[in-house]
Amino acid sequence: MSTVKPKGLSHRLALVLVCVICTQTALNLARPLISYRVISLGGGEVAIGLITAAYALLSLLVALPLGRYTDRNGGTVPVLLTGTCLLVAAPLWLASSASLVSVAVGSAVLGFGHIVFMMGGQRFITNVSADDALDRNFGLFTAAVSVGQMLGPLGAGLLLGRSSGAALTGATTTAFLVVAITACAGLLPALLLHRGSSGAAPAHEPAGRRGALSLVRRPGMATGLLTSLALLGAVDLLTAYLPLIAENRGIAPAVAGVLLAVRSAASILSRLGLGYLAARWQRRTLITTSCLGAGVCLMLVTTPDLGVFTMTAALAVGGFFLGIGQPLTMTAVVRTAGTADRGAGLALRLWSNRAGQVVLPACAGAVSGSLGAPSALLFAAVMLLGTAGFARFGPGA
């Protein structure tokens, strides 16, 4: 059954996009600051690893029940608003944290806020979009996420400046307050949405709902989940290992930051144009091309003695391809799940993404530990090329 496009879609969608940009900029400001806060408290690599794991812990526990809640009650805007409030509260807690345990709690709340917000936001898109507009609207949603991913790390560097050692405590405290203010800016559009509409989905019969295992077994669901996981994992590995590759090649950190920003900007561009692309090519073709093109470009980046100009070009093209696949997997998952299980399908996708963010870096770390930093990107490239084959020849929605 097609979802009826409600009156005032453009206005409501614009409010959601503003909220996404504010909250995702805050999130991506906070995440690097957490590592610096740990350093200021005397923590090392092990502490950073454990606290990073704490970020994902609650997400793995609540994603599926939260998806079922949105299917049952249709309360997408309250969920989005709750996520925004958590993203305001977490940096305030982190600003006052004076122990590693306290930082771990703040990291867990931040990750919880992120999964709640994304569940509410993505489910809201399915409620206000006609079926033939899902690709375009998910493209706009993920483009707004990419804006936050680009602005956040740049802002964190500006806020910390040249602070180091004991000075990091005061610098991160101030920076976390800025993060909270940035997230607060997302409260206004969320409140306007809450006041103007409940964002509720049409009523569905509970008998039509399936369990998580039943959803996974539906044709095309595993393909969508695997593709989403591979694309997100590739972005995470690129973000983590490109600075190491740059350092080994004598490329300054500031230039490495620009290279990552180029990748994000290219992803924004492809996502803004996703409605145009989806109208001209099949979803399966675009997803396959996304994985294939991104995998080839990442392999090129691992080439020894590659110049900065060529790296920039490879990351721009690769970023464009990386940006295409994620929003398309959202559409594929909700169409495969069926109208009554859209929230559960999106939650399953978020859960698998978060699990991949734990497993894939561990695998890449094992590879790079013996073969060097470029091998981590080569691992991501091979993963993407394999996923491209699965997306092309496997069952699809």
RODO-2510 file (C-alpha; in nm, 4 decimals, decimal comma):
residues 397
     n   res          X          Y          Z
     1     m     0,0000     0,0000     0,0000
     2     s     0,1432     0,3410    -0,0942
     3     t     0,1784     0,6012     0,1715
     4     v    -0,0264     0,9100     0,0930
     5     k     0,1787     1,2184     0,0574
     6     p     0,0459     1,4599     0,3194
     7     k    -0,0174     1,8270     0,2709
     8     g     0,2733     2,0460     0,3775
     9     l     0,5385     1,7809     0,3098
    10     s     0,8008     2,0283     0,1929
    11     h     0,7721     2,2389     0,5094
    12     r     0,7859     1,9377     0,7421
    13     l     1,0712     1,7780     0,5505
    14     a     1,2671     2,1046     0,5702
    15     l     1,2201     2,1103     0,9489
    16     v     1,3499     1,7543     0,9762
    17     l     1,6549     1,8370     0,7618
    18     v     1,7415     2,1399     0,9762
    19     c     1,7103     1,9234     1,2869
    20     v     1,9335     1,6561     1,1295
    21     i     2,2065     1,9056     1,0398
    22     c     2,2113     2,0519     1,3918
    23     t     2,2089     1,7215     1,5777
    24     q     2,4524     1,5410     1,3484
    25     t     2,6962     1,8337     1,3596
    26     a     2,6753     1,8152     1,7388
    27     l     2,7254     1,4376     1,7364
    28     n     3,0289     1,4567     1,5099
    29     l     3,1695     1,7401     1,7191
    30     a     3,1327     1,5326     2,0338
    31     r     3,2829     1,2032     1,9199
    32     p     3,6436     1,3216     1,8666
    33     l     3,6152     1,5360     2,1802
    34     i     3,5460     1,2236     2,3857
    35     s     3,8862     1,0815     2,2917
    36     y     4,0591     1,4033     2,3936
    37     r     3,8645     1,4053     2,7211
    38     v     3,9890     1,0522     2,7903
    39     i     4,3455     1,1632     2,7213
    40     s     4,3058     1,4581     2,9575
    41     l     4,1980     1,2154     3,2313
    42     g     4,5021     0,9952     3,1796
    43     g     4,3385     0,7278     2,9660
    44     g     4,5124     0,5545     2,6774
    45     e     4,4271     0,3387     2,3771
    46     v     4,2517     0,0693     2,5822
    47     a     4,0295     0,3237     2,7601
    48     i     3,9402     0,4918     2,4307
    49     g     3,8523     0,1540     2,2798
    50     l     3,6280     0,0556     2,5712
    51     i     3,4547     0,3935     2,5792
    52     t     3,4003     0,3765     2,2031
    53     a     3,2413     0,0354     2,2552
    54     a     3,0158     0,1879     2,5232
    55     y     2,8857     0,4261     2,2550
    56     a     2,7449     0,1291     2,0617
    57     l     2,6241    -0,0811     2,3547
    58     l     2,2806     0,0688     2,4242
    59     s     2,2132     0,1030     2,0529
    60     l     2,2417    -0,2729     2,0041
    61     l     1,9970    -0,3318     2,2896
    62     v     1,7266    -0,0785     2,2010
    63     a     1,7218    -0,0567     1,8203
    64     l     1,4787    -0,3403     1,7478
    65     p     1,2323    -0,2656     2,0332
    66     l     1,2356     0,1003     1,9293
    67     g     1,1542     0,0094     1,5707
    68     r     0,8636    -0,2020     1,6885
    69     y     0,7416     0,0885     1,9022
    70     t     0,7212     0,3164     1,5974
    71     d     0,5348     0,0486     1,4025
    72     r     0,2876    -0,0049     1,6850
    73     n     0,2257     0,3564     1,7897
    74     g     0,3365     0,5635     1,4915
    75     g     0,4970     0,8150     1,7291
    76     t     0,7886     0,9137     1,5108
    77     v     0,8086     1,2827     1,6076
    78     p     0,8167     1,2126     1,9847
    79     v     1,0960     0,9618     1,9203
    80     l     1,2880     1,2188     1,7137
    81     l     1,2359     1,4820     1,9859
    82     t     1,3532     1,2414     2,2568
    83     g     1,6671     1,1660     2,0588
    84     t     1,7376     1,5369     2,0206
    85     c     1,7006     1,5909     2,3958
    86     l     1,9429     1,3056     2,4652
    87     l     2,1937     1,4607     2,2242
    88     v     2,1680     1,7826     2,4269
    89     a     2,2006     1,6047     2,7612
    90     a     2,4984     1,3834     2,6736
    91     p     2,7510     1,6637     2,6037
    92     l     2,6361     1,8472     2,9184
    93     w     2,7162     1,5317     3,1159
    94     l     3,0483     1,4945     2,9345
    95     a     3,1402     1,8563     3,0084
    96     s     3,1186     1,7787     3,3798
    97     s     3,2769     1,4316     3,3633
    98     a     3,5790     1,3951     3,5905
    99     s     3,6441     1,0203     3,5585
   100     l     3,6743     0,7635     3,2818
   101     v     3,3605     0,5861     3,4074
   102     s     3,1675     0,9114     3,3814
   103     v     3,2957     0,9625     3,0262
   104     a     3,1861     0,6073     2,9393
   105     v     2,8351     0,6838     3,0676
   106     g     2,8254     1,0032     2,8616
   107     s     2,9449     0,8144     2,5529
   108     a     2,6710     0,5531     2,6008
   109     v     2,4038     0,8242     2,6341
   110     l     2,5377     0,9953     2,3205
   111     g     2,5151     0,6700     2,1242
   112     f     2,1674     0,6064     2,2652
   113     g     2,0558     0,9552     2,1609
   114     h     2,1916     0,8988     1,8124
   115     i     2,0078     0,5697     1,7558
   116     v     1,6809     0,7128     1,8956
   117     f     1,7079     1,0220     1,6760
   118     m     1,7915     0,8267     1,3623
   119     m     1,5077     0,5817     1,4232
   120     g     1,2605     0,8662     1,4640
   121     g     1,3951     1,0621     1,1689
   122     q     1,4117     0,7750     0,9228
   123     r     1,0701     0,6432     1,0216
   124     f     0,9290     0,9965     0,9856
   125     i     1,0550     1,0029     0,6255
   126     t     0,8635     0,6824     0,5484
   127     n     0,5461     0,8310     0,6956
   128     v     0,5479     1,1549     0,4977
   129     s     0,6797     1,0191     0,1660
   130     a     0,4962     0,8598    -0,1207
   131     d     0,6641     0,5347    -0,2278
   132     d     0,8074     0,6931    -0,5424
   133     a     0,9624     0,9757    -0,3345
   134     l     1,1422     0,7539    -0,0793
   135     d     1,4754     0,7497    -0,2656
   136     r     1,4777     1,1272    -0,3054
   137     n     1,3757     1,2021     0,0523
   138     f     1,6145     0,9497     0,2053
   139     g     1,8810     1,1074    -0,0155
   140     l     1,8058     1,4498     0,1317
   141     f     1,8015     1,3045     0,4838
   142     t     2,1417     1,1389     0,4439
   143     a     2,2807     1,4486     0,2715
   144     a     2,1945     1,6423     0,5871
   145     v     2,3724     1,3719     0,7901
   146     s     2,6793     1,4141     0,5673
   147     v     2,6783     1,7897     0,6313
   148     g     2,7067     1,7147     1,0024
   149     q     2,9810     1,4600     0,9365
   150     m     3,1751     1,7261     0,7476
   151     l     3,1227     2,0182     0,9858
   152     g     3,1634     1,8289     1,3133
   153     p     3,5295     1,7208     1,2953
   154     l     3,6317     2,0559     1,1460
   155     g     3,4584     2,2331     1,4352
   156     a     3,6227     2,0074     1,6942
   157     g     3,9661     2,0998     1,5619
   158     l     3,8852     2,4699     1,5735
   159     l     3,7493     2,4492     1,9282
   160     l     4,0501     2,2630     2,0672
   161     g     4,3103     2,4603     1,8740
   162     r     4,6569     2,3689     1,9976
   163     s     4,5459     2,2494     2,3413
   164     s     4,7301     1,9499     2,4836
   165     g     4,8020     1,7796     2,8144
   166     a     4,6282     1,9301     3,1165
   167     a     4,4897     2,2141     2,9028
   168     l     4,2643     1,9628     2,7279
   169     t     4,0391     1,9396     3,0334
   170     g     3,9291     2,3011     3,0146
   171     a     3,9256     2,3055     2,6352
   172     t     3,7021     1,9978     2,6094
   173     t     3,4686     2,1305     2,8775
   174     t     3,4115     2,4467     2,6756
   175     a     3,3842     2,2476     2,3542
   176     f     3,1210     2,0129     2,4995
   177     l     2,9118     2,3145     2,6007
   178     v     2,9285     2,4334     2,2397
   179     v     2,8165     2,0848     2,1334
   180     a     2,5148     2,1069     2,3642
   181     i     2,4223     2,4491     2,2240
   182     t     2,4527     2,3139     1,8683
   183     a     2,2235     2,0219     1,9506
   184     c     1,9847     2,2655     2,1232
   185     a     1,9422     2,4430     1,7910
   186     g     1,7813     2,1219     1,6663
   187     l     1,5151     2,1371     1,9372
   188     l     1,3239     2,4242     1,7728
   189     p     1,2430     2,2441     1,4445
   190     a     1,1691     1,9246     1,6413
   191     l     0,9266     2,1127     1,8662
   192     l     0,7623     2,2763     1,5648
   193     l     0,7130     1,9327     1,4126
   194     h     0,5718     1,8020     1,7384
   195     r     0,3318     2,0937     1,7642
   196     g     0,2189     2,0728     1,4028
   197     s     0,1794     1,6980     1,3683
   198     s     0,2152     1,3746     1,5580
   199     g     0,3941     1,2190     1,2624
   200     a     0,1838     0,9114     1,3212
   201     a     0,1700     0,6400     1,0619
   202     p    -0,1570     0,4990     0,9358
   203     a    -0,2976     0,2262     1,1542
   204     h    -0,1867    -0,1277     1,0688
   205     e    -0,3081    -0,4647     1,1754
   206     p    -0,0703    -0,6219     1,4316
   207     a    -0,1155    -0,9615     1,2636
   208     g     0,0802    -0,8341     0,9637
   209     r     0,3980    -0,7860     1,1627
   210     r     0,6904    -1,0281     1,1451
   211     g     0,9685    -1,1166     1,3838
   212     a     1,3261    -1,0051     1,3197
   213     l     1,4375    -1,3458     1,1878
   214     s     1,1384    -1,3594     0,9567
   215     l     1,2279    -1,0152     0,8224
   216     v     1,5877    -1,1175     0,7569
   217     r     1,4686    -1,4182     0,5582
   218     r     1,2591    -1,2047     0,3258
   219     p     1,4100    -1,1846    -0,0271
   220     g     1,6288    -0,8765    -0,0563
   221     m     1,6549    -0,7950     0,3161
   222     a     1,9963    -0,9571     0,3671
   223     t     2,1245    -0,7799     0,0559
   224     g     2,0086    -0,4419     0,1856
   225     l     2,1550    -0,4999     0,5323
   226     l     2,4904    -0,6241     0,4006
   227     t     2,5228    -0,3385     0,1520
   228     s     2,4425    -0,0779     0,4171
   229     l     2,6918    -0,2329     0,6590
   230     a     2,9675    -0,2469     0,3956
   231     l     2,9217     0,1152     0,2865
   232     l     2,9109     0,2510     0,6404
   233     g     3,2082     0,0360     0,7420
   234     a     3,4084     0,1690     0,4484
   235     v     3,3390     0,5291     0,5535
   236     d     3,4428     0,4547     0,9130
   237     l     3,7651     0,2810     0,8063
   238     l     3,8497     0,5611     0,5653
   239     t     3,7975     0,8194     0,8402
   240     a     4,0111     0,6214     1,0846
   241     y     4,3001     0,5179     0,8613
   242     l     4,3426     0,7985     0,6076
   243     p     4,5209     1,0212     0,8661
   244     l     4,7682     0,7363     0,9319
   245     i     4,8267     0,6836     0,5603
   246     a     4,8721     1,0580     0,5153
   247     e     5,1256     1,0736     0,7984
   248     n     5,3249     0,7858     0,6502
   249     r     5,3331     0,9680     0,3171
   250     g     5,4402     1,2984     0,4694
   251     i     5,1032     1,4662     0,4163
   252     a     5,0207     1,7262     0,6831
   253     p     4,7233     1,6648     0,9167
   254     a     4,5499     1,9776     0,7869
   255     v     4,5664     1,8382     0,4328
   256     a     4,4359     1,5013     0,5541
   257     g     4,1394     1,6855     0,7075
   258     v     4,0718     1,8537     0,3749
   259     l     4,0854     1,5156     0,1987
   260     l     3,8210     1,3769     0,4339
   261     a     3,6104     1,6902     0,3876
   262     v     3,6288     1,6416     0,0095
   263     r     3,4925     1,2890     0,0550
   264     s     3,2028     1,4181     0,2657
   265     a     3,1246     1,6999     0,0230
   266     a     3,1117     1,4562    -0,2699
   267     s     2,8707     1,2328    -0,0749
   268     i     2,6486     1,5336    -0,0076
   269     l     2,6442     1,6112    -0,3788
   270     s     2,5419     1,2597    -0,4832
   271     r     2,2709     1,2446    -0,2173
   272     l     2,1234     1,5769    -0,3219
   273     g     2,0977     1,4428    -0,6751
   274     l     1,9646     1,1020    -0,5780
   275     g     1,6103     1,1792    -0,6917
   276     y     1,7462     1,2496    -1,0410
   277     l     1,9584     0,9318    -1,0425
   278     a     1,6804     0,7089    -0,9078
   279     a     1,4440     0,8318    -1,1784
   280     r     1,6828     0,7143    -1,4507
   281     w     1,8393     0,3933    -1,3215
   282     q     1,7115     0,0957    -1,1272
   283     r     1,7854     0,0839    -0,7547
   284     r     1,9799    -0,2429    -0,7897
   285     t     2,1996    -0,0886    -1,0598
   286     l     2,2724     0,2196    -0,8506
   287     i     2,3547     0,0180    -0,5365
   288     t     2,5860    -0,2136    -0,7315
   289     t     2,7576     0,0827    -0,8969
   290     s     2,7933     0,2560    -0,5597
   291     c     2,9800    -0,0392    -0,4066
   292     l     3,1840    -0,1105    -0,7183
   293     g     3,2909     0,2494    -0,7804
   294     a     3,3734     0,3166    -0,4148
   295     g     3,5731    -0,0073    -0,3896
   296     v     3,7850     0,0758    -0,6937
   297     c     3,8548     0,4283    -0,5655
   298     l     3,9601     0,3007    -0,2217
   299     m     4,1974     0,0552    -0,3889
   300     l     4,3470     0,3470    -0,5791
   301     v     4,4037     0,5406    -0,2543
   302     t     4,6110     0,2499    -0,1188
   303     t     4,8529     0,2740    -0,4138
   304     p     5,2048     0,3623    -0,2841
   305     d     5,3519     0,7039    -0,3711
   306     l     5,0165     0,8378    -0,4854
   307     g     5,0231     1,2175    -0,5117
   308     v     4,7906     1,4444    -0,3155
   309     f     4,6114     1,5594    -0,6296
   310     t     4,5353     1,2021    -0,7374
   311     m     4,4277     1,1107    -0,3830
   312     t     4,1912     1,4085    -0,3813
   313     a     4,0397     1,3056    -0,7137
   314     a     4,0023     0,9423    -0,6002
   315     l     3,8367     1,0469    -0,2743
   316     a     3,6029     1,2867    -0,4544
   317     v     3,4858     1,0180    -0,6966
   318     g     3,4802     0,7539    -0,4230
   319     g     3,2857     0,9845    -0,1929
   320     f     3,0275     1,0403    -0,4659
   321     f     2,9778     0,6642    -0,4999
   322     l     2,9768     0,6081    -0,1223
   323     g     2,6986     0,8642    -0,0870
   324     i     2,4638     0,6897    -0,3290
   325     g     2,4239     0,3515    -0,1643
   326     q     2,3151     0,4265     0,1927
   327     p     1,9862     0,6087     0,1244
   328     l     1,8959     0,3500    -0,1400
   329     t     1,9387     0,0695     0,1129
   330     m     1,6899     0,2513     0,3376
   331     t     1,4303     0,2388     0,0620
   332     a     1,5152    -0,1227    -0,0204
   333     v     1,4776    -0,2255     0,3440
   334     v     1,1416    -0,0533     0,4028
   335     r     0,9978    -0,1858     0,0777
   336     t     1,1127    -0,5381     0,1628
   337     a     0,9819    -0,5171     0,5194
   338     g     0,6329    -0,4151     0,4108
   339     t     0,4135    -0,1302     0,5304
   340     a     0,3379    -0,2745     0,8745
   341     d     0,7058    -0,3489     0,9528
   342     r     0,8871    -0,0435     0,8211
   343     g     1,0073     0,0659     1,1626
   344     a     1,1327    -0,2836     1,2427
   345     g     1,3106    -0,3019     0,9075
   346     l     1,4851     0,0310     0,9614
   347     a     1,5735    -0,0700     1,3167
   348     l     1,7229    -0,3956     1,1899
   349     r     1,9317    -0,1955     0,9442
   350     l     2,0520     0,0406     1,2203
   351     w     2,1306    -0,2570     1,4450
   352     s     2,3358    -0,4336     1,1785
   353     n     2,5185    -0,1080     1,0986
   354     r     2,6114    -0,0592     1,4629
   355     a     2,7233    -0,4228     1,4962
   356     g     2,9363    -0,3736     1,1852
   357     q     3,0941    -0,0656     1,3413
   358     v     3,2219    -0,2943     1,6167
   359     v     3,3269    -0,5966     1,4089
   360     l     3,4734    -0,4411     1,0914
   361     p     3,7267    -0,2086     1,2616
   362     a     3,8459    -0,5062     1,4680
   363     c     3,9013    -0,7098     1,1498
   364     a     4,0706    -0,4173     0,9739
   365     g     4,2884    -0,3566     1,2801
   366     a     4,4074    -0,7168     1,2740
   367     v     4,4973    -0,6843     0,9060
   368     s     4,6646    -0,3436     0,9338
   369     g     4,8613    -0,4483     1,2417
   370     s     5,0706    -0,6821     1,0291
   371     l     5,0441    -0,5271     0,6821
   372     g     5,0225    -0,1525     0,7528
   373     a     4,7510     0,1147     0,7423
   374     p     4,6813     0,0938     0,3634
   375     s     4,5767    -0,2694     0,4068
   376     a     4,2792    -0,1529     0,6188
   377     l     4,1462     0,0448     0,3219
   378     l     4,2266    -0,2487     0,0935
   379     f     4,0160    -0,4647     0,3259
   380     a     3,7304    -0,2134     0,2926
   381     a     3,7706    -0,2086    -0,0866
   382     v     3,7568    -0,5884    -0,1166
   383     m     3,4518    -0,5911     0,1098
   384     l     3,2787    -0,3371    -0,1160
   385     l     3,3655    -0,5250    -0,4350
   386     g     3,2289    -0,8480    -0,2881
   387     t     2,9149    -0,6669    -0,1767
   388     a     2,8728    -0,5255    -0,5284
   389     g     2,8585    -0,8804    -0,6622
   390     f     2,6077    -0,9835    -0,3972
   391     a     2,3936    -0,6749    -0,4662
   392     r     2,3987    -0,7445    -0,8393
   393     f     2,3231    -1,1144    -0,8380
   394     g     2,1532    -1,1681    -0,4997
   395     p     1,7808    -1,1257    -0,4307
   396     g     1,6767    -0,7601    -0,4240
   397     a     1,3782    -0,5413    -0,3430
***
